Amino acid sequence: MIQRIPKIFRNFYFIVSFLFIVWMLFFDSNDFVTQYQMRRQLSELERDKEHYLEKMAEVEKDRKELMGNPALLEKFAREKYLMKRPNEDVFIIVPKAE
């Protein structure tokens, strides 16, 4: 029965190499599927990084704009934090939920 198998497949080095390749592709902790998932996750994280870098640049531009213009800073403080001058009253209008 063993004589029917071609000689190249009975070679010790071929068998060991084949088992090594199978082990590395499917059973190792760094197998093919894991590497694919890690590359996909890396690309998602790089996209997130680009998004956050764009947001950081936008926030920095807004910050410089706010700090350079006192009227804009006052408007921002009034709208965002409901600040007021000492002699003013603030009325908040809440739309009725339907």
Steps between C-alpha positions, in 0.01 A plus 500: 500500500778745588668423166200645316569846649746697283850515642499880540206479744677234708805719543561594866581864420188539290281359776659720767480808279136430414409453867685819590314700235163357607582577863600860420195564280228357724609411854762753608405805709601718203310300243366631170152584631637690800737699279212593269285617792786700648568674167132588465494637854817699431345661193188592702717653771698699244173636356391596853835668557460709185148598608616609845798690359260694275274571798797616707607741226144633476477550877839671508390737222178579690695554821737747336204678345320523837804619693575767242153657489349618834151551352496145369626369835218681681242362257637147548492533881142631496371224269694202629525568873198731544715777648357845544594848603412602858201713400346254250249218527531183292193325366532150360232396253458124480297368206204286596560130430220333305 
